[in-house]
Structures are given as C-alpha cells and as structure tokens.
Amino acid sequence: DIEADKIVPPVSLLLQLSRTLKLDMEDEDVAEVDQKASRKRTKSHKKRVDSYAYHPLTKPAADKHLRAYHVTIEANTEHKGVEYHHEGEEFIYVIKGGLAIQVGDNMTTLAKGESIHFNSSLHHKLSNPTAEETRLLVVIYVP
C-alpha cells in the first residue's frame, strides 16, 4: 500500500528504513519523499479517523539523534492497524486533550500536562479516548 501510494507511511517506518538502508534523511530524494509524506498526511488529517497527523519540528540529519514532532489525534480515535516500534527511546508530552498509549503489554492513560518516556523498540500504539482533539509533543531518540 505504501509503494502504491495508497497510504502514507508512519514516521517510525521512515526512521527504520533510513537507518536500515543507511540513507541520509537530508539527501534531497529522501527529504523530498519525507516532505511529500508529511504534506499528504496533513492534508488527509481531517478525512481520516484511523490514524494521526504529525508535523516535524526538527530537521533530520545523519549526525542528529533527536527528532521532534507535533502530533494531532482526532477525538475518540483508536489508532487502528500496525503497532509501531523502532530503535531508540520516545518521549511524549500531552499538550492538549488526553492519550491512551499501549507500550508492550502496558496501557497508560495521560491527561494534559502529563508525559511518558519509554523504550521505543517495544511495540506501541496511541489512541485518543477523549471527546476533544489531542495534541502531543513527541520526541524520538534514534541511536
């Protein structure tokens, strides 16, 4: 579906592919694909209820290990589909709304102003159990 341009790949998959294939995300071709994916995800954000929209806050580069994103999840949205996992660590801070996050077998519910830090190589998925849009600051460390 990703290769057929039917779905936009999640950022975790882009990170895994760039690391596995040893691609520099600053490379024009890779950066262009990432920018197109980000623009497409933003445009389709209002139409979709089975995923979330993200906006990169940092520019990735081969010598950079931290990546930050502003993530938006529609109200009463359960993130359907594949769980994410990628090498490194992840920090999530709830700016607005609420978040339910499953990391491995553990489910945690967070409210505005709360955060979680976890090993992102564990399978994890996000959902918004609240009646309002959720906004998150997500920081990913990739070794």
DSSP file with accessible surface (Angstrom, degrees, kcal/mol):
  #  RESIDUE AA STRUCTURE BP1 BP2  ACC     N-H-->O    O-->H-N    N-H-->O    O-->H-N    TCO  KAPPA ALPHA  PHI   PSI    X-CA   Y-CA   Z-CA
    1    1 A D      >       0   0  120      0, 0.0     5,-3.0     0, 0.0     6,-1.1   0.000 360.0 360.0 360.0 -37.7    0.0    0.0    0.0
    2    2 A I  T > 5 +     0   0   65      3,-0.2     3,-1.6     4,-0.2     5,-0.0   0.944 360.0  47.2 -66.9 -47.1    2.9    2.4    0.8
    3    3 A E  T 3 5S+     0   0  199      1,-0.3    -1,-0.2     2,-0.1     0, 0.0   0.841 111.2  51.9 -63.8 -31.5    4.6    1.6   -2.5
    4    4 A A  T 3 5S-     0   0   63      1,-0.0    -1,-0.3     3,-0.0    -2,-0.2   0.411 113.9-120.9 -83.5   2.1    1.3    2.0   -4.4
    5    5 A D  T < 5S+     0   0  108     -3,-1.6    -3,-0.2     2,-0.2    -2,-0.1   0.798  78.4 124.6  61.9  31.7    0.9    5.4   -2.7
    6    6 A K  S   <S+     0   0  151     -5,-3.0     2,-0.3     1,-0.2    -4,-0.2   0.751  74.5  24.6 -88.7 -29.1   -2.4    4.3   -1.1
    7    7 A I  S    S-     0   0   82     -6,-1.1    -1,-0.2    -5,-0.0    -2,-0.2  -0.951  80.2-118.7-132.9 157.0   -1.3    5.1    2.4
    8    8 A V        -     0   0   15     -2,-0.3    -6,-0.1    -3,-0.1    29,-0.0  -0.812  36.7-117.6 -93.9 130.0    1.3    7.5    3.9
    9    9 A P        -     0   0   18      0, 0.0    32,-0.1     0, 0.0     2,-0.0  -0.392  28.9-112.1 -68.2 143.1    4.0    5.7    5.9
   10   10 A P    >>  -     0   0   16      0, 0.0     4,-1.7     0, 0.0     3,-0.7  -0.364  27.2-111.9 -68.8 155.4    4.2    6.4    9.6
   11   11 A V  H 3> S+     0   0   10      1,-0.2     4,-2.5     2,-0.2     5,-0.2   0.855 116.3  61.7 -58.1 -34.9    7.3    8.3   10.8
   12   12 A S  H 3> S+     0   0    5      1,-0.2     4,-2.4     2,-0.2    -1,-0.2   0.902 103.8  48.8 -61.0 -38.2    8.5    5.3   12.6
   13   13 A L  H <> S+     0   0   46     -3,-0.7     4,-2.9     2,-0.2     5,-0.2   0.918 109.6  51.6 -67.8 -40.8    8.7    3.3    9.3
   14   14 A L  H  X S+     0   0   21     -4,-1.7     4,-2.5     1,-0.2    -2,-0.2   0.917 111.0  48.5 -60.8 -40.8   10.6    6.2    7.7
   15   15 A L  H  X S+     0   0    7     -4,-2.5     4,-2.1     2,-0.2    -2,-0.2   0.927 112.5  48.0 -65.0 -44.1   13.1    6.2   10.5
   16   16 A Q  H  X S+     0   0   58     -4,-2.4     4,-3.0    -5,-0.2     5,-0.2   0.924 113.5  47.2 -62.6 -45.1   13.5    2.4   10.4
   17   17 A L  H  X S+     0   0   80     -4,-2.9     4,-2.9     2,-0.2     6,-0.2   0.919 111.5  49.7 -64.8 -43.3   14.0    2.4    6.6
   18   18 A S  H  <>S+     0   0   11     -4,-2.5     5,-2.5    -5,-0.2     4,-0.3   0.905 115.8  43.8 -63.8 -38.1   16.5    5.3    6.7
   19   19 A R  H ><5S+     0   0  110     -4,-2.1     3,-0.7    -5,-0.2    -2,-0.2   0.942 116.5  45.5 -71.2 -46.4   18.5    3.5    9.4
   20   20 A T  H 3<5S+     0   0  109     -4,-3.0    -2,-0.2     1,-0.2    -3,-0.2   0.909 120.1  39.4 -63.5 -43.6   18.3    0.1    7.8
   21   21 A L  T 3<5S-     0   0  107     -4,-2.9    -1,-0.2    -5,-0.2    -2,-0.2   0.427 107.8-125.6 -87.3   0.0   19.2    1.3    4.3
   22   22 A K  T < 5 +     0   0  184     -3,-0.7     2,-0.4    -4,-0.3    -3,-0.2   0.908  52.0 162.2  54.4  46.9   21.8    3.8    5.7
   23   23 A L      < -     0   0   80     -5,-2.5     2,-0.6    -6,-0.2    -1,-0.2  -0.808  41.6-127.1 -97.5 139.9   20.1    6.7    4.0
   24   24 A D    >   -     0   0   69     -2,-0.4     3,-2.2     1,-0.1     6,-0.3  -0.755  11.3-148.4 -83.8 120.0   20.8   10.3    5.0
   25   25 A M  T 3  S+     0   0   11     -2,-0.6    -1,-0.1     1,-0.3     9,-0.1   0.675  97.8  63.2 -65.3 -14.8   17.4   11.9    5.6
   26   26 A E  T 3  S+     0   0   87      4,-0.1    -1,-0.3    33,-0.1    35,-0.1   0.623  75.2 114.1 -82.6 -13.5   18.9   15.2    4.4
   27   27 A D  S <> S-     0   0   78     -3,-2.2     4,-3.4     1,-0.1     5,-0.3  -0.334  77.7-124.4 -55.7 136.8   19.5   13.6    1.0
   28   28 A E  H  > S+     0   0  158      1,-0.2     4,-2.4     2,-0.2     5,-0.2   0.889 108.0  47.6 -57.4 -42.5   17.3   15.6   -1.4
   29   29 A D  H  > S+     0   0  116      2,-0.2     4,-2.0     1,-0.2    -1,-0.2   0.937 117.5  41.6 -65.9 -44.3   15.4   12.5   -2.7
   30   30 A V  H  > S+     0   0   27     -6,-0.3     4,-2.6     2,-0.2    -2,-0.2   0.933 115.9  49.4 -68.0 -44.4   14.8   11.1    0.8
   31   31 A A  H  X S+     0   0   21     -4,-3.4     4,-2.9    -7,-0.2    -2,-0.2   0.900 109.8  52.3 -62.7 -38.3   13.9   14.5    2.2
   32   32 A E  H  X S+     0   0   88     -4,-2.4     4,-2.8    -5,-0.3    -1,-0.2   0.929 109.8  47.9 -64.6 -42.5   11.5   15.1   -0.7
   33   33 A V  H  X S+     0   0   88     -4,-2.0     4,-2.6     2,-0.2    -2,-0.2   0.935 113.4  48.4 -62.4 -43.4    9.7   11.8   -0.1
   34   34 A D  H  X S+     0   0   18     -4,-2.6     4,-2.5     2,-0.2    -2,-0.2   0.917 112.7  47.9 -63.7 -42.5    9.5   12.7    3.7
   35   35 A Q  H  X S+     0   0  109     -4,-2.9     4,-2.8     2,-0.2     5,-0.2   0.918 112.0  49.2 -65.4 -41.9    8.2   16.2    2.9
   36   36 A K  H  X S+     0   0  108     -4,-2.8     4,-2.8     2,-0.2    -2,-0.2   0.920 112.1  48.9 -62.8 -42.5    5.6   14.8    0.4
   37   37 A A  H  X S+     0   0    9     -4,-2.6     4,-2.7    -5,-0.2    -2,-0.2   0.916 112.1  48.6 -63.0 -41.9    4.5   12.2    3.0
   38   38 A S  H  X S+     0   0   12     -4,-2.5     4,-2.4     2,-0.2    -2,-0.2   0.931 113.6  46.1 -64.7 -44.7    4.2   14.9    5.7
   39   39 A R  H  X S+     0   0  126     -4,-2.8     4,-2.5     2,-0.2    -2,-0.2   0.921 113.9  48.9 -63.4 -42.7    2.2   17.2    3.4
   40   40 A K  H  X S+     0   0   73     -4,-2.8     4,-2.2    -5,-0.2    -2,-0.2   0.919 111.2  49.5 -64.9 -41.3   -0.1   14.3    2.3
   41   41 A R  H  X S+     0   0    2     -4,-2.7     4,-0.8    -5,-0.2    -1,-0.2   0.922 111.2  49.8 -63.7 -41.6   -0.7   13.2    5.9
   42   42 A T  H >< S+     0   0   74     -4,-2.4     3,-0.6     1,-0.2     4,-0.5   0.935 111.9  48.0 -63.0 -43.9   -1.5   16.8    6.9
   43   43 A K  H 3< S+     0   0  162     -4,-2.5     3,-0.4     1,-0.2     4,-0.3   0.874 116.0  43.3 -64.2 -38.3   -4.0   17.2    4.0
   44   44 A S  H >X S+     0   0   24     -4,-2.2     4,-1.6    -5,-0.2     3,-0.7   0.545  88.1  96.7 -87.0  -2.6   -5.7   13.9    4.7
   45   45 A H  T << S+     0   0   21     -4,-0.8     3,-0.4    -3,-0.6    -1,-0.2   0.891  84.0  46.5 -53.3 -47.5   -5.7   14.5    8.5
   46   46 A K  T 34 S+     0   0  150     -4,-0.5    -1,-0.3    -3,-0.4    -2,-0.1   0.782 113.1  50.7 -68.8 -26.2   -9.3   15.8    8.6
   47   47 A K  T <4 S+     0   0  181     -3,-0.7     2,-0.4    -4,-0.3    -1,-0.2   0.735 100.6  72.4 -82.9 -24.9  -10.5   12.9    6.4
   48   48 A R     <  +     0   0   54     -4,-1.6    26,-0.2    -3,-0.4     0, 0.0  -0.751  40.6 170.2-102.5 142.4   -9.0   10.1    8.4
   49   49 A V  S    S+     0   0  101     -2,-0.4    29,-0.3    24,-0.1    -1,-0.1   0.334  72.8  70.7-121.4   0.6  -10.1    8.8   11.8
   50   50 A D  S    S+     0   0   79     29,-0.1    30,-1.0    27,-0.1     2,-0.2   0.335 105.5  20.2-102.9   9.5   -8.0    5.7   11.9
   51   51 A S  S    S-     0   0   14     28,-0.2    23,-0.4    -6,-0.1     2,-0.3  -0.814  77.6-103.1-152.9-166.8   -4.6    7.4   12.4
   52   52 A Y        -     0   0   18     -2,-0.2     2,-0.4    21,-0.1    21,-0.2  -0.876  20.8-124.2-130.5 162.4   -3.0   10.6   13.5
   53   53 A A  E     -A   72   0A   8     19,-2.3    19,-2.9    -2,-0.3     2,-0.3  -0.844  26.1-169.5-104.6 142.2   -1.3   13.6   11.8
   54   54 A Y  E     -A   71   0A   4     -2,-0.4    17,-0.2    17,-0.2   -12,-0.1  -0.967  12.9-161.7-132.7 151.2    2.2   14.7   12.6
   55   55 A H  E     -A   70   0A 103     15,-2.2    15,-2.7    -2,-0.3     2,-0.1  -0.990  26.7-124.6-129.8 119.9    4.3   17.7   11.7
   56   56 A P  E     -A   69   0A  33      0, 0.0    13,-0.3     0, 0.0     3,-0.1  -0.421  21.7-174.7 -66.5 137.3    8.1   17.5   12.1
   57   57 A L        +     0   0   94     11,-3.2     2,-0.3    -2,-0.1    12,-0.2   0.531  69.1  47.2-105.0 -13.7    9.6   20.2   14.3
   58   58 A T  S    S-     0   0   55     10,-1.0    -1,-0.0     0, 0.0     9,-0.0  -0.908  81.8-118.6-126.8 156.4   13.2   19.3   13.7
   59   59 A K        -     0   0  175     -2,-0.3     2,-0.1    -3,-0.1   -33,-0.1  -0.845  32.2-131.6 -94.8 123.6   15.2   18.6   10.5
   60   60 A P        +     0   0   15      0, 0.0     2,-0.3     0, 0.0     5,-0.1  -0.416  32.5 167.7 -73.9 149.3   16.6   15.1   10.4
   61   61 A A    >   -     0   0   14      3,-0.3     3,-1.8    -2,-0.1   -37,-0.0  -0.971  48.7-105.8-154.9 158.3   20.3   14.6    9.5
   62   62 A A  T 3  S+     0   0   76     -2,-0.3    -1,-0.1     1,-0.3   -40,-0.0   0.828 121.2  46.2 -57.9 -32.9   22.8   11.7    9.7
   63   63 A D  T 3  S+     0   0  113     -3,-0.0     2,-0.4     2,-0.0    -1,-0.3   0.371  97.1  89.1 -94.2   6.6   24.5   13.3   12.7
   64   64 A K    <   +     0   0  110     -3,-1.8    -3,-0.3     1,-0.1     3,-0.0  -0.868  45.6 178.8-106.7 137.4   21.3   14.1   14.6
   65   65 A H        +     0   0   85     -2,-0.4    77,-3.1    -5,-0.1     2,-0.4   0.582  60.2  75.0-112.3 -15.2   19.8   11.6   17.0
   66   66 A L  E     - B   0 141A 105     75,-0.2     2,-0.4    73,-0.0    75,-0.2  -0.857  53.5-177.6-103.6 136.0   16.7   13.6   18.3
   67   67 A R  E     - B   0 140A  17     73,-2.7    73,-3.5    -2,-0.4     2,-0.4  -0.999   7.6-162.1-130.5 132.2   13.6   14.1   16.2
   68   68 A A  E     - B   0 139A  15     -2,-0.4   -11,-3.2    71,-0.2   -10,-1.0  -0.907   8.8-178.6-118.9 144.0   10.6   16.1   17.5
   69   69 A Y  E     -AB  56 138A  10     69,-2.7    69,-2.9    -2,-0.4     2,-0.6  -0.986  27.7-137.1-139.5 146.9    7.1   16.1   16.1
   70   70 A H  E     -AB  55 137A  54    -15,-2.7   -15,-2.2    -2,-0.3     2,-0.4  -0.939  33.8-165.8 -99.8 117.5    3.8   17.8   16.9
   71   71 A V  E     -AB  54 136A   5     65,-2.3    65,-2.9    -2,-0.6     2,-0.4  -0.900   9.6-165.0-112.7 136.1    1.2   15.1   16.7
   72   72 A T  E     -AB  53 135A  16    -19,-2.9   -19,-2.3    -2,-0.4     2,-0.4  -0.978   3.2-172.7-121.6 131.7   -2.6   15.6   16.5
   73   73 A I  E     - B   0 134A   3     61,-2.6    61,-2.9    -2,-0.4   -21,-0.1  -0.992  25.7-122.2-124.9 125.5   -5.1   12.8   17.1
   74   74 A E    >   -     0   0   44     -2,-0.4     3,-0.8   -23,-0.4    54,-0.2  -0.173  43.9 -80.2 -60.1 158.4   -8.8   13.4   16.5
   75   75 A A  T 3  S+     0   0   32      1,-0.2    56,-0.2    56,-0.2    58,-0.1  -0.233 110.9   6.4 -60.5 144.6  -11.4   13.0   19.3
   76   76 A N  T 3  S+     0   0  116     54,-2.5     2,-0.5    56,-0.3    -1,-0.2   0.849  93.0 153.1  50.0  45.2  -12.5    9.4   20.2
   77   77 A T  E <   -E  128   0B   8     51,-1.2    51,-3.2    -3,-0.8     2,-0.5  -0.910  33.3-162.0-111.3 125.0   -9.9    7.9   17.8
   78   78 A E  E     -E  127   0B 123     -2,-0.5     2,-0.9   -29,-0.3    49,-0.2  -0.903  28.2-123.2-100.4 128.6   -8.5    4.5   18.3
   79   79 A H        -     0   0    9     47,-0.7     2,-0.2    -2,-0.5   -28,-0.2  -0.611  35.3-163.5 -75.1 106.4   -5.3    4.1   16.2
   80   80 A K        +     0   0  135    -30,-1.0     2,-0.2    -2,-0.9    -1,-0.0  -0.501  43.9  31.2 -88.7 159.8   -6.1    1.1   14.1
   81   81 A G  S    S+     0   0   64     -2,-0.2    -2,-0.0   -30,-0.0   -30,-0.0  -0.614  99.0   9.3  98.5-155.7   -3.6   -1.0   12.2
   82   82 A V        -     0   0  103     -2,-0.2     2,-0.2     1,-0.1     0, 0.0  -0.228  65.1-126.5 -67.8 143.3    0.0   -1.8   12.9
   83   83 A E        -     0   0   59     42,-0.1     2,-0.3     1,-0.0    42,-0.2  -0.602  31.1-122.0 -80.6 153.1    1.7   -1.0   16.2
   84   84 A Y  B     +F  124   0B  17     40,-2.9    40,-2.6    -2,-0.2     2,-0.3  -0.684  34.6 164.7 -97.6 151.5    4.9    0.9   15.9
   85   85 A H        +     0   0   71     -2,-0.3     2,-0.3    38,-0.2    36,-0.3  -0.932   4.0 160.1-159.5 142.8    8.3    0.0   17.1
   86   86 A H        -     0   0    6     34,-2.7    36,-0.1    -2,-0.3   -73,-0.1  -0.975  46.2 -80.7-158.9 156.0   11.7    1.4   16.2
   87   87 A E  S    S+     0   0   99     -2,-0.3     2,-0.3    34,-0.1    -2,-0.0  -0.282  90.4  25.5 -61.0 140.7   15.2    1.5   17.7
   88   88 A G  S    S-     0   0   14     54,-0.2    32,-1.2    52,-0.1    33,-0.6  -0.785  90.9 -52.0 116.9-151.2   15.7    4.1   20.5
   89   89 A E  E     -DC 119 141A  85     52,-1.7    52,-2.9    -2,-0.3     2,-0.4  -0.901  37.1-153.1-131.4 158.4   13.6    6.0   23.0
   90   90 A E  E     -DC 118 140A  12     28,-2.5    28,-2.5    -2,-0.3     2,-0.4  -0.997   4.1-166.7-137.7 140.5   10.5    8.0   22.8
   91   91 A F  E     -DC 117 139A  71     48,-2.8    48,-3.0    -2,-0.4     2,-0.4  -0.995   8.6-171.0-124.6 129.2    9.1   10.9   25.0
   92   92 A I  E     -DC 116 138A   0     24,-2.8    24,-2.1    -2,-0.4     2,-0.4  -0.989   3.5-172.8-125.6 128.7    5.5   12.0   24.7
   93   93 A Y  E     -DC 115 137A  90     44,-2.7    44,-2.6    -2,-0.4     2,-0.7  -0.977  22.8-132.3-119.7 129.6    4.1   15.1   26.4
   94   94 A V  E     + C   0 136A   0     20,-2.6    19,-2.9    -2,-0.4    42,-0.2  -0.734  26.7 173.7 -85.8 113.0    0.3   15.9   26.2
   95   95 A I  E    S+     0   0A  69     40,-2.3     2,-0.3    -2,-0.7    41,-0.2   0.857  70.9   1.4 -82.7 -40.4   -0.2   19.5   25.2
   96   96 A K  E    S+ C   0 135A  72     39,-1.8    39,-2.1    16,-0.1    -1,-0.3  -0.996 114.0   1.7-149.8 144.8   -4.0   19.3   24.9
   97   97 A G  S    S-     0   0    9     -2,-0.3    15,-0.6    37,-0.2     2,-0.3  -0.488  87.5 -64.2  82.4-148.4   -6.6   16.5   25.4
   98   98 A G  E     -G  111   0B   4     34,-0.3     2,-0.4    13,-0.2    32,-0.3  -0.928  36.5-151.6-142.5 164.2   -5.8   13.1   26.6
   99   99 A L  E     -G  110   0B   0     11,-2.7    11,-3.4    -2,-0.3     2,-0.5  -1.000   8.6-161.1-142.9 137.6   -3.9   10.0   25.4
  100  100 A A  E     -GH 109 127B  10     27,-2.9    27,-2.1    -2,-0.4     2,-0.4  -0.989  23.1-176.8-112.5 126.3   -4.1    6.3   25.9
  101  101 A I  E     -GH 108 126B   0      7,-3.0     7,-2.8    -2,-0.5     2,-0.6  -0.993  16.4-157.1-129.7 130.1   -0.8    4.6   25.0
  102  102 A Q  E     -GH 107 125B  49     23,-2.4    23,-1.8    -2,-0.4     2,-0.5  -0.931  11.1-178.8-104.4 123.0    0.0    0.9   24.9
  103  103 A V  E >   -GH 106 124B  13      3,-2.9     3,-2.2    -2,-0.6     2,-0.2  -0.976  67.3 -45.5-121.6 112.2    3.6    0.1   25.3
  104  104 A G  T 3  S-     0   0   24     19,-3.4    18,-0.0    -2,-0.5     0, 0.0  -0.482 124.6 -24.5  62.7-125.4    4.2   -3.7   25.1
  105  105 A D  T 3  S+     0   0  160     -2,-0.2     2,-0.4    -3,-0.1    -1,-0.3   0.439 119.4  98.1 -95.0  -2.0    1.5   -5.2   27.4
  106  106 A N  E <   -G  103   0B 118     -3,-2.2    -3,-2.9     2,-0.0     2,-0.5  -0.771  55.4-160.3 -96.7 131.5    1.1   -2.0   29.5
  107  107 A M  E     -G  102   0B 110     -2,-0.4     2,-0.4    -5,-0.2    -5,-0.2  -0.915  11.8-176.5-108.4 130.0   -1.7    0.5   28.9
  108  108 A T  E     -G  101   0B  51     -7,-2.8    -7,-3.0    -2,-0.5     2,-0.5  -0.981  14.1-152.0-127.4 139.6   -1.2    4.1   30.3
  109  109 A T  E     -G  100   0B 100     -2,-0.4     2,-0.4    -9,-0.2    -9,-0.2  -0.948  16.2-169.5-112.1 130.5   -3.7    7.0   30.2
  110  110 A L  E     -G   99   0B  13    -11,-3.4   -11,-2.7    -2,-0.5     2,-0.2  -0.930   5.5-158.9-121.0 146.2   -2.3   10.5   30.2
  111  111 A A  E >   -G   98   0B  49     -2,-0.4     3,-2.4   -13,-0.2   -17,-0.3  -0.623  48.7 -56.2-111.7 173.5   -4.0   13.9   30.6
  112  112 A K  T 3  S+     0   0  154    -15,-0.6   -17,-0.2     1,-0.3    -1,-0.2  -0.205 127.1  21.1 -49.6 132.7   -2.9   17.4   29.6
  113  113 A G  T 3  S+     0   0   40    -19,-2.9    -1,-0.3     1,-0.3     2,-0.2   0.332 100.8 111.6  88.1  -6.5    0.5   18.2   31.2
  114  114 A E    <   -     0   0   93     -3,-2.4   -20,-2.6   -20,-0.1    -1,-0.3  -0.613  45.0-169.2 -99.0 162.1    1.5   14.5   31.7
  115  115 A S  E     -D   93   0A  60    -22,-0.2     2,-0.3    -2,-0.2   -22,-0.2  -0.918  13.7-152.9-145.0 168.2    4.2   12.6   29.9
  116  116 A I  E     -D   92   0A  29    -24,-2.1   -24,-2.8    -2,-0.3     2,-0.4  -0.991   2.5-164.6-144.3 145.0    5.7    9.2   29.3
  117  117 A H  E     +D   91   0A 114     -2,-0.3     2,-0.3   -26,-0.2   -26,-0.2  -1.000  25.7 157.1-130.7 128.1    9.2    8.1   28.4
  118  118 A F  E     -D   90   0A  20    -28,-2.5   -28,-2.5    -2,-0.4     2,-0.7  -0.963  50.6 -89.1-150.5 165.3    9.8    4.6   27.0
  119  119 A N  E >   -D   89   0A  80     -2,-0.3     3,-1.6   -30,-0.2   -30,-0.3  -0.676  36.0-156.1 -75.8 112.0   11.9    2.2   25.0
  120  120 A S  T 3  S+     0   0    0    -32,-1.2   -34,-2.7    -2,-0.7   -31,-0.2   0.514  83.0  78.9 -78.6   0.6   10.6    2.6   21.5
  121  121 A S  T 3  S+     0   0   59    -33,-0.6    -1,-0.3   -36,-0.3     2,-0.3   0.683  80.1  87.1 -77.5 -13.1   11.8   -0.8   20.4
  122  122 A L  S <  S-     0   0   83     -3,-1.6   -36,-0.2   -36,-0.1     2,-0.1  -0.611  99.8 -98.3 -78.5 143.1    8.7   -2.1   22.3
  123  123 A H        +     0   0   87     -2,-0.3   -19,-3.4   -38,-0.1     2,-0.3  -0.395  54.6 174.0 -61.2 135.0    5.5   -2.2   20.2
  124  124 A H  E     -FH  84 103B   5    -40,-2.6   -40,-2.9   -21,-0.2     2,-0.3  -0.993  16.9-177.5-146.3 149.9    3.5    0.9   21.0
  125  125 A K  E     - H   0 102B  54    -23,-1.8   -23,-2.4    -2,-0.3     2,-0.3  -0.994  14.4-141.8-148.0 151.0    0.3    2.5   19.7
  126  126 A L  E     + H   0 101B   6     -2,-0.3   -47,-0.7   -25,-0.2     2,-0.3  -0.820  18.3 172.0-112.2 149.8   -1.6    5.7   20.6
  127  127 A S  E     -EH  78 100B  25    -27,-2.1   -27,-2.9    -2,-0.3   -49,-0.2  -0.979  28.5-131.9-150.7 160.0   -5.3    6.5   20.8
  128  128 A N  E     +E   77   0B   1    -51,-3.2   -51,-1.2    -2,-0.3   -29,-0.2  -0.907  21.3 176.0-115.2 102.8   -7.4    9.4   22.0
  129  129 A P        +     0   0   71      0, 0.0     2,-0.1     0, 0.0    -1,-0.1   0.446  53.3  95.0 -85.4   2.5  -10.2    8.3   24.3
  130  130 A T  S    S-     0   0   38    -32,-0.3   -54,-2.5     2,-0.2   -53,-0.2  -0.441  81.7-120.1 -95.7 169.0  -11.4   11.9   25.0
  131  131 A A  S    S+     0   0   90    -56,-0.2     2,-0.3    -2,-0.1   -56,-0.2   0.349  92.8  65.3 -87.3   5.6  -14.1   14.0   23.4
  132  132 A E  S    S-     0   0   98    -58,-0.1   -34,-0.3   -34,-0.0   -56,-0.3  -0.893  96.3 -88.3-126.0 158.7  -11.6   16.6   22.3
  133  133 A E        -     0   0   31     -2,-0.3     2,-0.4   -58,-0.1   -59,-0.2  -0.348  42.4-138.2 -59.8 141.0   -8.7   16.7   19.8
  134  134 A T  E     -B   73   0A   0    -61,-2.9   -61,-2.6   -37,-0.2     2,-0.4  -0.885  15.1-166.1-106.1 136.8   -5.4   15.6   21.4
  135  135 A R  E     -BC  72  96A  97    -39,-2.1   -40,-2.3    -2,-0.4   -39,-1.8  -0.990  11.4-175.6-123.1 135.2   -2.1   17.4   20.7
  136  136 A L  E     -BC  71  94A   0    -65,-2.9   -65,-2.3    -2,-0.4     2,-0.6  -0.917  28.1-141.0-129.5 151.5    1.2   16.0   21.6
  137  137 A L  E     -BC  70  93A  55    -44,-2.6   -44,-2.7    -2,-0.3     2,-0.5  -0.972  29.5-170.8-104.5 119.1    4.9   16.8   21.6
  138  138 A V  E     -BC  69  92A   7    -69,-2.9   -69,-2.7    -2,-0.6     2,-0.5  -0.969   7.3-172.6-117.1 123.5    6.7   13.6   20.6
  139  139 A V  E     -BC  68  91A  35    -48,-3.0   -48,-2.8    -2,-0.5     2,-0.5  -0.976   5.5-165.8-117.9 125.8   10.5   13.4   20.8
  140  140 A I  E     -BC  67  90A   3    -73,-3.5   -73,-2.7    -2,-0.5     2,-0.6  -0.941   8.0-155.8-114.5 130.4   12.2   10.4   19.4
  141  141 A Y  E     -BC  66  89A  89    -52,-2.9   -52,-1.7    -2,-0.5   -75,-0.2  -0.932  10.9-172.4-103.1 123.3   15.8    9.5   20.1
  142  142 A V              0   0   13    -77,-3.1   -54,-0.2    -2,-0.6    -2,-0.0  -0.973 360.0 360.0-116.8 116.2   17.4    7.3   17.4
  143  143 A P              0   0   43      0, 0.0   -79,-0.1     0, 0.0   -56,-0.1  -0.127 360.0 360.0 -63.9 360.0   20.9    5.9   18.3
